[in-house]
Amino acid sequence: MNNSQQDLSIEAEPMVDAKQAACALRLPLYWFADQKLRAKYRIPHYLMGGLVRFRMAELSSWAANSRVAGGSGADAQQGEGDTLPGASHEP
């Protein structure tokens, strides 16, 4: 798939709201609903008028690479208190 086809497939992906994103990733709704927490956790999102929307493909990638979402840990700037309750810390 070339780059232009990939861009079209991303554009065709439906956008989801904060509640749908939280349910799909099993994360707290307030992470997606609160502007400061979206910035803190670097959650990919789009502002459309007064609405906040997310693309599931981007959220899945973010979760896989994010320590706070229980992923592999690419976000080295996150502090110890930024992980999910019950998530293990590696020394």
N, C-alpha and C positions, 0 to 999 in steps of 0.2 A: 504494500500500500504506500503510495507516495505521499508527500507532505500535504498536498492540497486535498487529497481524499481523506486523510486523517483529520484535517481541519473541519471538513464537512461533517464527518461522523461525530466530532465533538459538538459542533453547532446543532446537530440533530438530536443530541441527547436531551431529554427533558430536564428541566430545572426542578429542584425539590426545595421545600421550605425547611425551616429549622427543626420542626417536629419530626418530619420525615427523615431528615439527616441524622438526628439524634437516635431515632428508633433503629435505623439501618446499621449504625455503627455502635449501638449500645453504649452511648455516652450521654452525659447529662444535657438536657435541653438548654439550660442556661449558658453552656459553652457556645452554642450556636446562636442564641438569641441576644447575647450581650456583646456590644461592640468592643469593649475593652478586653474581654476574654477571647474574642475572635482574633484580635491583634496579638494578645499575649501568646496564644497557642499557634499563631500563624495559620489559621484555618482559611483555606481558599474559599472565597465567596464573591458574589456579585451584588451590587446595589442597583435596584431597578425602581426608580422613583423612591417611594418610602419602604419598599420591600427588600428583604435580604433573601437571596436564592443561592443554591449550591448545585454543583454538578457531581453526581455520585462517583464518576471515574476519578475526578480530582480529589474528592474526599477519601476514596479508597487508597489512592497513592499517598496522600498525606498521612493517613492512619498507619500505613505500612512503614513509613519512614519516620514516624514521630514517636518519641519516647513517652510523651504524655498520653498518647492513644494506645499504648501498649505495643508499638511497633519495634523495629530493630534499633532505633535510636540515632537518627541523623541530626536531630536538634540538640546539639551539644550545649547550647546556651540556656537550656531549661534547668531550673534549680531542682533540688531534691524534693521540695514541697509541691512540685508541679506534676507529679505522677498520679495515676489513678490509685485509689485506696486498694490495698491488697496486691499491687503490682510489685514485683521483686526488683531490687536494685542490685546490679552487678558491681563489685568493687573496682 
